[in-house]
Amino acid sequence: MSDTNAILEEVEPLIAPSQKMGVRYLIGVLLSVIMLLLVAFPKIYIKNQIYYKSRDIAVLKREFNALKEENRVITSQVEAIRFKNQILDTLF
């Protein structure tokens, strides 16, 4: 039984370290978390801004294409009316 106790006394410091987490450890962990957040949040913010700007650009591009098509239709209507007026002017 004494051999068992002697072995346990030798092995116990290896299994359960005697040092407890102190204030320095807590401060180190908190600083690490703060540094991680300082790196992560700007990246997330920038990605969100890029996403929202690209959505705005897509809306503007869609509106531009619709207006360009509308301009083409109106231009062809104006040309048709102009042609019709020129023919009617020559008949009278």
Backbone as a ProteinNet text record, in pm:
[ID]
protein_1_A
[PRIMARY]
MSDTNAILEEVEPLIAPSQKMGVRYLIGVLLSVIMLLLVAFPKIYIKNQIYYKSRDIAVLKREFNALKEENRVITSQVEAIRFKNQILDTLF
[TERTIARY]
81	0	86.1	197.1	286.1	353	375.5	430.9	331.6	206	102.4	95.9	102.6	99.8	223	335.1	458.7	449.9	396.2	381.7	283.2	170.7	71.5	128.2	209.4	270.2	367.3	433.9	527.1	454.2	343.7	273	174.1	123.3	20.4	61.3	181.9	217.6	217.1	239.7	237	93.7	3	-135.6	-209.3	-204.7	-274.2	-171.1	-150.2	-52	-95.6	1.9	-28.6	-54.8	-14.1	-36.4	-181.5	-243.1	-379.2	-374.8	-483.9	-491.2	-500.7	-409.3	-405.5	-460.9	-441.3	-489.8	-415	-288.2	-208.8	-262.5	-300.3	-355.9	-487.8	-571.8	-700.2	-680.9	-588.5	-559.8	-506.1	-421.1	-368.2	-477.6	-569.4	-680	-769.1	-800.4	-884.6	-817.9	-689.6	-617.9	-618.1	-603.7	-607.2	-743.6	-849.5	-984.3	-1007.1	-962.4	-978.5	-901.4	-782.5	-703.2	-773.4	-828.4	-900.4	-1021.8	-1094.7	-1211	-1170.4	-1059.6	-1012	-972.8	-930.3	-894.4	-1018.6	-1111.7	-1226.4	-1333.4	-1365.3	-1476	-1453.6	-1337.4	-1320.4	-1338.6	-1291.9	-1306.4	-1453.9	-1529.6	-1672.7	-1743.2	-1707.7	-1769.1	-1742.2	-1618.9	-1582.7	-1655.6	-1664.6	-1736.5	-1883.8	-1944.8	-2084.8	-2102.7	-2012.2	-2022.7	-2008.3	-1915.7	-1898.6	-2026.2	-2086.3	-2210.1	-2321.7	-2340.5	-2448.8	-2423.3	-2299.4	-2267.7	-2291.3	-2255.7	-2276.9	-2426.1	-2506.3	-2651.8	-2702.5	-2654.4	-2694.8	-2652.2	-2533.1	-2483.1	-2569.3	-2608.5	-2693.2	-2828.3	-2886.3	-3015.1	-2998	-2893.2	-2870.1	-2845.3	-2772.5	-2744.5	-2873.3	-2959.1	-3086.8	-3173	-3177.4	-3253.1	-3194.3	-3061.3	-2995.6	-3032.1	-3030.1	-3064.6	-3210.4	-3298.5	-3440	-3457.3	-3388	-3397.7	-3337.3	-3230.3	-3169.1	-3264.8	-3330.5	-3428.8	-3547.1	-3592.9	-3702.6	-3661.7	-3538.1	-3486.8	-3485.9	-3449	-3446.3	-3587.5	-3685.5	-3824.2	-3876.4	-3851.7	-3899.1	-3832.6	-3704.6	-3633.4	-3694	-3725.1	-3786.1	-3925.4	-4001.4	-4132.9	-4120.1	-4022.4	-3999.4	-3961.2	-3876.3	-3838.2	-3959.1	-4045.5	-4165.8	-4257	-4275.2	-4360.2	-4297.6	-4166.3	-4098	-4112.2	-4094.8	-4109.2	-4251.8	-4350.3	-4490.2	-4520.2	-4466.9	-4488.4	-4424	-4306	-4240.5	-4319.6	-4373.3	-4452.6	-4582.6	-4647.3	-4774	-4751.7	-4638.8	-4608.2	-4587.7	-4531.5	-4506.9	-4635.9	-4732.6	-4858.8	-4947.7	-4942.9	-5031.2	-4963.2
-117.2	0	124.6	119.5	234.9	257.6	147.4	163.5	237.4	205	270.3	418.6	452	593	666.2	602.6	665.1	692.1	596.6	615.6	728.1	731.3	836.6	974.3	983.7	1111.6	1159.9	1068	1106.6	1145.9	1077.9	1100.4	1217.9	1246.3	1349.4	1486.8	1534.6	1665.9	1666.1	1553.3	1545.5	1547.2	1484.7	1476.4	1607.2	1658.6	1782.4	1887.4	1984.5	2088.2	2167.7	2206.2	2276.5	2424.9	2477.2	2619.9	2642.4	2740.2	2776.3	2896.3	2916	3029.8	3157.2	3247	3371.5	3486.6	3603.5	3726.1	3751.9	3719.8	3741.6	3656.2	3534.3	3445.2	3501.3	3547	3605	3728.7	3814.7	3934.7	3895.7	3795.4	3748.9	3696.5	3619.9	3567.4	3680.7	3774.6	3887.9	3971.7	3994.6	4070.1	3994.9	3863.6	3783.4	3792.2	3784.4	3793.7	3932.2	4036.2	4173	4190.9	4138	4148.5	4074.5	3958.1	3882.2	3960.8	4022.9	4102.2	4224.8	4287.4	4404.7	4368	4246	4201.9	4157.3	4090.1	4030.8	4133.5	4227.1	4318.2	4409.8	4468.7	4550.7	4468.7	4346.7	4261.1	4234.3	4203.1	4178.2	4304.9	4419.3	4546.2	4577.6	4559.8	4589.6	4496	4367	4273.8	4310.3	4351.8	4393.3	4517.4	4613.1	4734.3	4703.1	4614.9	4574.1	4507.7	4422.6	4354	4454.1	4549.7	4646.4	4738.2	4776.9	4861.1	4784	4655.3	4577.2	4559	4548.7	4542.7	4672.9	4785.3	4915.3	4929.2	4883.8	4890.7	4803.9	4685.4	4597.4	4662.1	4728.7	4797.8	4910.1	4988.3	5099.7	5049	4939.4	4884	4834	4770	4721.7	4840	4946.4	5065.5	5130.9	5133.7	5191.8	5114.9	4981.8	4900.8	4921	4933.4	4957.6	5093.5	5195.1	5328.5	5331.5	5258	5252.9	5187.5	5082.2	5017	5109.5	5179.4	5274.8	5387.1	5432.7	5535.6	5485.4	5360.2	5303.7	5299	5258.3	5250.7	5389.6	5486.7	5623.7	5682.5	5655.5	5706.5	5649.8	5521	5462.4	5519	5547.4	5609.2	5750.6	5825.5	5962.2	5957.3	5863.4	5850.5	5814.6	5728.4	5691.5	5811.8	5889.5	6009.1	6111.9	6130.1	6225.2	6183.9	6053.9	6003.5	6024.2	5994.2	6011.6	6158.4	6249.2	6392.4	6439.1	6388.2	6428.6	6379.6	6260.3	6208.3	6286.1	6314.3	6389.2	6532.1	6591.8	6727.9	6730.4	6627.5	6625.6	6597.8	6530.8	6501.6	6624.8	6710.3	6827	6946.7
0	0	0	68.8	72	-63.1	-137	-271.9	-362.6	-347.3	-427.1	-394.1	-267.1	-226.7	-276.5	-275.1	-323	-472.4	-546.8	-692.5	-720.8	-648.2	-667.7	-634.8	-531.3	-495.6	-601.8	-667.8	-774.8	-902.2	-932.4	-1058	-1048.2	-930.8	-912.8	-964.8	-942.7	-1000.4	-1152.6	-1216.2	-1361.3	-1414.6	-1341.1	-1385.8	-1361	-1240.5	-1204.4	-1167.1	-1255.1	-1222.9	-1100.2	-1022.8	-898.6	-921.3	-1036.8	-1063.2	-1104.8	-1043.4	-1079.3	-1172.7	-1242.2	-1332.6	-1250.3	-1277.4	-1202.2	-1281.8	-1228	-1290.5	-1421.2	-1424.2	-1546.6	-1661.3	-1631	-1733.4	-1785.5	-1695.3	-1734.4	-1820.9	-1782.6	-1862.2	-1999.9	-2005.6	-2134.2	-2225.1	-2169	-2248.8	-2297.2	-2210.7	-2250	-2358.8	-2347.2	-2451	-2583.3	-2576.1	-2699.2	-2766.1	-2687.3	-2743.7	-2803.1	-2733.7	-2785.2	-2915.8	-2923.9	-3047.4	-3161.3	-3131.7	-3233.3	-3283.1	-3192.6	-3232.5	-3312.7	-3275.8	-3349.9	-3492.7	-3512.9	-3647.4	-3724.3	-3657.1	-3725.6	-3761.6	-3673.6	-3699.7	-3819.8	-3839.7	-3961.2	-4089.2	-4087.6	-4205.6	-4233.3	-4130.6	-4146.4	-4193.4	-4136	-4174.2	-4321.5	-4363.4	-4502.5	-4598	-4564.2	-4650.5	-4660.9	-4550.4	-4554.8	-4640.5	-4628.7	-4709.2	-4858.1	-4892	-5032.2	-5082.5	-4999.9	-5039.2	-5066.3	-4974.7	-4993.2	-5113	-5133.6	-5250.4	-5380	-5382.4	-5504.1	-5531.7	-5425.1	-5445.6	-5505.3	-5454.5	-5508.8	-5654.7	-5685.6	-5823.2	-5914.8	-5867.4	-5948.2	-5976.4	-5876.3	-5896.4	-5997.8	-5983.4	-6076.9	-6218.9	-6230.3	-6363.3	-6427.8	-6348.2	-6400.9	-6446.5	-6367	-6405.3	-6529.6	-6539.3	-6656	-6781.9	-6773	-6890	-6929.6	-6831.3	-6862.5	-6929.2	-6877.8	-6937.6	-7077.9	-7097.6	-7230.4	-7330.8	-7288.8	-7376.3	-7403.3	-7300.5	-7317.8	-7413	-7403	-7492.7	-7636.8	-7655.4	-7790.2	-7848.8	-7767.3	-7814.3	-7847.3	-7759.7	-7783.5	-7906.5	-7925.1	-8042.7	-8170.3	-8168.5	-8288.8	-8311.8	-8206.5	-8222	-8277.6	-8229.6	-8279.8	-8427.2	-8463.6	-8605.1	-8691	-8639.4	-8715.1	-8731.7	-8626.1	-8634.4	-8727.5	-8721.2	-8807.9	-8954.8	-8980.1	-9116.8	-9167	-9079.2	-9115	-9145.1	-9064.8	-9086.9	-9217	-9248	-9371.9	-9494.1	-9484.9	-9598.4	-9610.7	-9497.6	-9503.6	-9552.7	-9515.9	-9562.2	-9714.2	-9769.4	-9913.4	-9991.3	-9930.3	-9999.6	-10004	-9907.9	-9905.6	-9958.7
[MASK]
++++++++++++++++++++++++++++++++++++++++++++++++++++++++++++++++++++++++++++++++++++++++++++

